[in-house]
């Protein structure tokens, strides 16, 4: 059973909690949108996505 729950939103920062009961994994994910770049940080990994149009 995998779920991602909304925890917090303020000034362009969104935090969610990711929980995977099958693999016993639980961590916080942060999303930020600045200058058309979406940054996702989760469990020590950083990803950035650029809006092209």
Chimera marker file (.cmm) of the C-alpha trace (Angstrom):
<marker_set name="trace">
<marker id="1" x="0.000" y="0.000" z="0.000" r="1" g="1" b="0" radius="0.5"/>
<marker id="2" x="1.587" y="3.282" z="-1.153" r="1" g="1" b="0" radius="0.5"/>
<marker id="3" x="0.206" y="6.724" z="-0.357" r="1" g="1" b="0" radius="0.5"/>
<marker id="4" x="1.375" y="10.340" z="-0.466" r="1" g="1" b="0" radius="0.5"/>
<marker id="5" x="-0.417" y="12.645" z="1.963" r="1" g="1" b="0" radius="0.5"/>
<marker id="6" x="-0.503" y="16.452" z="1.862" r="1" g="1" b="0" radius="0.5"/>
<marker id="7" x="1.054" y="17.958" z="5.014" r="1" g="1" b="0" radius="0.5"/>
<marker id="8" x="1.794" y="21.661" z="4.505" r="1" g="1" b="0" radius="0.5"/>
<marker id="9" x="1.701" y="24.549" z="2.008" r="1" g="1" b="0" radius="0.5"/>
<marker id="10" x="3.096" y="28.048" z="2.462" r="1" g="1" b="0" radius="0.5"/>
<marker id="11" x="4.659" y="30.602" z="0.087" r="1" g="1" b="0" radius="0.5"/>
<marker id="12" x="5.253" y="28.167" z="-2.770" r="1" g="1" b="0" radius="0.5"/>
<marker id="13" x="6.534" y="25.315" z="-0.591" r="1" g="1" b="0" radius="0.5"/>
<marker id="14" x="4.486" y="22.118" z="-0.419" r="1" g="1" b="0" radius="0.5"/>
<marker id="15" x="5.343" y="19.200" z="1.859" r="1" g="1" b="0" radius="0.5"/>
<marker id="16" x="3.915" y="15.713" z="1.524" r="1" g="1" b="0" radius="0.5"/>
<marker id="17" x="4.501" y="12.477" z="3.386" r="1" g="1" b="0" radius="0.5"/>
<marker id="18" x="5.261" y="9.415" z="1.265" r="1" g="1" b="0" radius="0.5"/>
<marker id="19" x="4.491" y="6.072" z="2.873" r="1" g="1" b="0" radius="0.5"/>
<marker id="20" x="5.098" y="2.611" z="1.397" r="1" g="1" b="0" radius="0.5"/>
<marker id="21" x="3.868" y="-0.094" z="3.774" r="1" g="1" b="0" radius="0.5"/>
<marker id="22" x="5.099" y="-2.956" z="1.568" r="1" g="1" b="0" radius="0.5"/>
<marker id="23" x="8.755" y="-1.865" z="1.744" r="1" g="1" b="0" radius="0.5"/>
<marker id="24" x="8.414" y="-0.133" z="5.149" r="1" g="1" b="0" radius="0.5"/>
<marker id="25" x="9.487" y="3.275" z="3.760" r="1" g="1" b="0" radius="0.5"/>
<marker id="26" x="8.320" y="6.674" z="5.024" r="1" g="1" b="0" radius="0.5"/>
<marker id="27" x="9.751" y="10.125" z="4.236" r="1" g="1" b="0" radius="0.5"/>
<marker id="28" x="8.869" y="13.780" z="3.631" r="1" g="1" b="0" radius="0.5"/>
<marker id="29" x="8.866" y="15.235" z="0.101" r="1" g="1" b="0" radius="0.5"/>
<marker id="30" x="9.204" y="18.991" z="-0.526" r="1" g="1" b="0" radius="0.5"/>
<marker id="31" x="8.089" y="20.736" z="-3.722" r="1" g="1" b="0" radius="0.5"/>
<marker id="32" x="9.008" y="24.340" z="-4.655" r="1" g="1" b="0" radius="0.5"/>
<marker id="33" x="8.101" y="26.371" z="-7.734" r="1" g="1" b="0" radius="0.5"/>
<marker id="34" x="10.401" y="29.315" z="-8.467" r="1" g="1" b="0" radius="0.5"/>
<marker id="35" x="10.969" y="31.044" z="-11.826" r="1" g="1" b="0" radius="0.5"/>
<marker id="36" x="9.119" y="28.267" z="-13.740" r="1" g="1" b="0" radius="0.5"/>
<marker id="37" x="11.382" y="25.593" z="-12.196" r="1" g="1" b="0" radius="0.5"/>
<marker id="38" x="9.740" y="22.915" z="-10.068" r="1" g="1" b="0" radius="0.5"/>
<marker id="39" x="12.143" y="21.412" z="-7.535" r="1" g="1" b="0" radius="0.5"/>
<marker id="40" x="11.360" y="18.140" z="-5.791" r="1" g="1" b="0" radius="0.5"/>
<marker id="41" x="13.460" y="17.022" z="-2.832" r="1" g="1" b="0" radius="0.5"/>
<marker id="42" x="12.840" y="13.625" z="-1.281" r="1" g="1" b="0" radius="0.5"/>
<marker id="43" x="14.904" y="11.219" z="0.771" r="1" g="1" b="0" radius="0.5"/>
<marker id="44" x="18.194" y="12.938" z="-0.113" r="1" g="1" b="0" radius="0.5"/>
<marker id="45" x="17.412" y="13.161" z="-3.848" r="1" g="1" b="0" radius="0.5"/>
<marker id="46" x="16.885" y="16.455" z="-5.691" r="1" g="1" b="0" radius="0.5"/>
<marker id="47" x="15.056" y="16.735" z="-9.039" r="1" g="1" b="0" radius="0.5"/>
<marker id="48" x="14.330" y="19.875" z="-11.059" r="1" g="1" b="0" radius="0.5"/>
<marker id="49" x="11.772" y="20.272" z="-13.838" r="1" g="1" b="0" radius="0.5"/>
<marker id="50" x="11.699" y="23.303" z="-16.152" r="1" g="1" b="0" radius="0.5"/>
<marker id="51" x="8.499" y="24.553" z="-17.771" r="1" g="1" b="0" radius="0.5"/>
<marker id="52" x="9.255" y="24.892" z="-21.477" r="1" g="1" b="0" radius="0.5"/>
<marker id="53" x="6.229" y="26.889" z="-22.670" r="1" g="1" b="0" radius="0.5"/>
<link id1="1" id2="2" r="1" g="1" b="0" radius="0.2"/>
<link id1="2" id2="3" r="1" g="1" b="0" radius="0.2"/>
<link id1="3" id2="4" r="1" g="1" b="0" radius="0.2"/>
<link id1="4" id2="5" r="1" g="1" b="0" radius="0.2"/>
<link id1="5" id2="6" r="1" g="1" b="0" radius="0.2"/>
<link id1="6" id2="7" r="1" g="1" b="0" radius="0.2"/>
<link id1="7" id2="8" r="1" g="1" b="0" radius="0.2"/>
<link id1="8" id2="9" r="1" g="1" b="0" radius="0.2"/>
<link id1="9" id2="10" r="1" g="1" b="0" radius="0.2"/>
<link id1="10" id2="11" r="1" g="1" b="0" radius="0.2"/>
<link id1="11" id2="12" r="1" g="1" b="0" radius="0.2"/>
<link id1="12" id2="13" r="1" g="1" b="0" radius="0.2"/>
<link id1="13" id2="14" r="1" g="1" b="0" radius="0.2"/>
<link id1="14" id2="15" r="1" g="1" b="0" radius="0.2"/>
<link id1="15" id2="16" r="1" g="1" b="0" radius="0.2"/>
<link id1="16" id2="17" r="1" g="1" b="0" radius="0.2"/>
<link id1="17" id2="18" r="1" g="1" b="0" radius="0.2"/>
<link id1="18" id2="19" r="1" g="1" b="0" radius="0.2"/>
<link id1="19" id2="20" r="1" g="1" b="0" radius="0.2"/>
<link id1="20" id2="21" r="1" g="1" b="0" radius="0.2"/>
<link id1="21" id2="22" r="1" g="1" b="0" radius="0.2"/>
<link id1="22" id2="23" r="1" g="1" b="0" radius="0.2"/>
<link id1="23" id2="24" r="1" g="1" b="0" radius="0.2"/>
<link id1="24" id2="25" r="1" g="1" b="0" radius="0.2"/>
<link id1="25" id2="26" r="1" g="1" b="0" radius="0.2"/>
<link id1="26" id2="27" r="1" g="1" b="0" radius="0.2"/>
<link id1="27" id2="28" r="1" g="1" b="0" radius="0.2"/>
<link id1="28" id2="29" r="1" g="1" b="0" radius="0.2"/>
<link id1="29" id2="30" r="1" g="1" b="0" radius="0.2"/>
<link id1="30" id2="31" r="1" g="1" b="0" radius="0.2"/>
<link id1="31" id2="32" r="1" g="1" b="0" radius="0.2"/>
<link id1="32" id2="33" r="1" g="1" b="0" radius="0.2"/>
<link id1="33" id2="34" r="1" g="1" b="0" radius="0.2"/>
<link id1="34" id2="35" r="1" g="1" b="0" radius="0.2"/>
<link id1="35" id2="36" r="1" g="1" b="0" radius="0.2"/>
<link id1="36" id2="37" r="1" g="1" b="0" radius="0.2"/>
<link id1="37" id2="38" r="1" g="1" b="0" radius="0.2"/>
<link id1="38" id2="39" r="1" g="1" b="0" radius="0.2"/>
<link id1="39" id2="40" r="1" g="1" b="0" radius="0.2"/>
<link id1="40" id2="41" r="1" g="1" b="0" radius="0.2"/>
<link id1="41" id2="42" r="1" g="1" b="0" radius="0.2"/>
<link id1="42" id2="43" r="1" g="1" b="0" radius="0.2"/>
<link id1="43" id2="44" r="1" g="1" b="0" radius="0.2"/>
<link id1="44" id2="45" r="1" g="1" b="0" radius="0.2"/>
<link id1="45" id2="46" r="1" g="1" b="0" radius="0.2"/>
<link id1="46" id2="47" r="1" g="1" b="0" radius="0.2"/>
<link id1="47" id2="48" r="1" g="1" b="0" radius="0.2"/>
<link id1="48" id2="49" r="1" g="1" b="0" radius="0.2"/>
<link id1="49" id2="50" r="1" g="1" b="0" radius="0.2"/>
<link id1="50" id2="51" r="1" g="1" b="0" radius="0.2"/>
<link id1="51" id2="52" r="1" g="1" b="0" radius="0.2"/>
<link id1="52" id2="53" r="1" g="1" b="0" radius="0.2"/>
</marker_set>
